[in-house]
Amino acid sequence: MVGLVGIICIVVGGIFKVLPPRKMNWIYGYRTTSSMKNQDTWDVAQKYSANTFIIFGFIFVALEFILSHLIENISIGYENAIVLIGSIIMIVVDEVHLRKVFNKDGSRKL
C-alpha cells in the first residue's frame, strides 16, 4: 500500500508541476491558511508542494520495496502509520518553507 501511495504522490506531484492551480481555490492544490494568504504565497506553495509530493512519493516507493523484502506480511496498520507520518512531514516541510519565504501577513521577507 505504501508503494501505491508513493506512485499516487509522484503522479499528483507531476500534475501539480505541469498544471498548477493558477488561482486560489478550495478544490485543487496545496490549501492551507498560510498558502492562501495571497496570490504570491499561493504560487510559491503550489510549486514547492509539487516537488515535495514527488520526493516523498519516491521515499514511499523505496520504503515499500525495503519493507516488502524485510518483512513478509507487514500489517496494514503499520503501512497506514507510515503514510500518515509521511503526510504530516510533507505538510511540515511545506509550511516551514513558506515561513522562511514569507512573513505572517503574507508579505515576502527581505
N, C-alpha and C positions, 0 to 999 in steps of 0.2 A: 504494500500500500504506500509506503514512504516513497518508493520509486515512482509510482503513478502520480503522486502529489508533486514530486520533483519534475516530472515531464510536463505536468499541467502548469507549474510555475514557470518553466522555461518557455512554454508556448505563450502564456499570458504576458510574461515579460517581453517577449519578442513582439507581440501585438502592440503592447504599450509603447515600445520603441518605434515601431513603424507607424502606428496610428494612435498617437497620444491624444487624449481628450483635449481639445483646444480651449474650450470654455469650461468654467467651473460648473459642476453639476452634482446631483446626489445619486446618480446611477452608475457612472462609469469612471474609473480612475482611482487614484490613491486619495481617499477622502478622510481627512482628519481636521480638527479645528485649526491646527497650525498650517496645514496645506491650503486651507480655504480662506485665508485672511484677505488675499487679493490675487490678482492675475499673476503677478510675479512669483509669489510663493507657490501658487498652483503649478506653474510651468516648471519650476525647479523640482518640485516634489514628484511630478509625473516622470521627468527624465531620470531622476535619481532612483525612484522606486522601481522603474523598469529594470535598471541594472541590478538592483538588489534582488528582485524576483528571479532573474536569470542566474545569478551567483548562488542563491540559496537553492534553486532548482537543481543545479549540478551537485551541490552538497547533499541534498536529499537522495538523489540517484546514487551517489557514491556510498552513502550510508546504507541504502538498501542492498547494494552489492556486497558491502562488507558484512552487514548483519546476516544476510542470507547464507554467507559462507561460514560464519562463526557459529550461528545458532540455527538449528534446523527448523524449529517451529516457534518463531517469535510470536508472542501474544499480541493480539490486536490492540490491547491496552497500551503496551509499550510503543507500538507504532503511532498510535494516536498521541501519546505523550511527546514523542519526538516531533511530530508535526506541530503540535500546539506550542512547544518550546521554541521551535524554529520560527514559527509565525510571530511570536512575541518578540524574538530577537530581531526579525526583519523590521518590525514596526519601530522598535527602539533605535535601530541603526538609522532608519529614515528620519525619525524625529530629532535625533542628535545632529544629523547633518543640517536639517532645517534651522535648528537653534544656532548652529555655527555660522550660517549664512545670513540669517535674519534676526532682527530684534523682536521683542514680544509683540509689538504693534504691527509687524509685517514689513517694516522698512528694512532695507539692506544694511548690514553692518558695514562700516567703512573700513 
